Amino acid sequence: MTTVTQSGITVEEAIEKALQQLNVSRKDVEIEVLTQGRKGFLGIGARDAKVKVTVQSKSEPIYEEKEQVTEEVKQPQAISEEIEQEAPVITENEEDPITEAINYLTDVGKEMQIDDLQVSYETDGKYLHFQLESEKAALLIGKRGQTLNALQQLTQLVANQHSERFKVVRLNVGDYRERRKESLARLADRMADKAVHTKRKVQLEPMPAYERKVIHHTLSNRLDIETYSEGTDPHRYLVIEPVQ
């Protein structure tokens, strides 16, 4: 019984390498997926896929013509279908997106020289709430939360690479989100009053969608102004316009 272990950017690529090394066809081997590959973000967390391919004991290596091997390699869709049908089924563990997200946040913390980073989490349906604690909290938040917002988007991408169901990630450092929400509410009222007083529309700085939503919600009961968004993400901004 001959066994080889191969790595690749994807599971399919690793399997193809193993089949070529053994010079056998797909039907004559057993495949065990050791690790799934991932691209990583900001150069952090990248990992090759790894498989173990074993020639079944009842079969001998088949020395096919080069043209036949090449033809098989050129059919990734067929290989993918065979893997789905015959390879061991890997059941998605609901904790995997959480584990991967925490690992990613920890790696980013180390790159930012934040060695005391503590990560806790709570789940609420599709929402994953991560709480970050550190003496260097300001580094994680950044100016007006820009660093935290960017980190939140990247962590959501990481989590969804390892989840069968779409997840929405929310990051918080201490009570920053709560304080930011209160600050946005005060800003909304102040800018709305300015728009009414000057009789001119007021354009706010670009904000992520959930922060614009706070502004909309805060001003939703006012009849003397209207709010709407303009531009495209990540530079989309909110406009407060007085009702004439």
Secondary structure, DSSP 8 states (H G I E B T S, - for coil): --EEEEEESSHHHHHHHHHHHHT--GGGEEEEEEE--B--BTTBS-B-EEEEEEE-TT-------HHHHHHHHT-HHHHHHHHHHHS------TTHHHHHHHHHHHHHHHHTT-TT-EEEEEEETTEEEEEEE-TTHHHHH-GGGHHHHHHHHHHHHHHHHT-SS--EEEEEETTHHHHHHHHHHHHHHHHHHHHHHHTS-EE-----HHHHHHHHHHHTT-SSEEEEEES-TTS-EEEEEE--
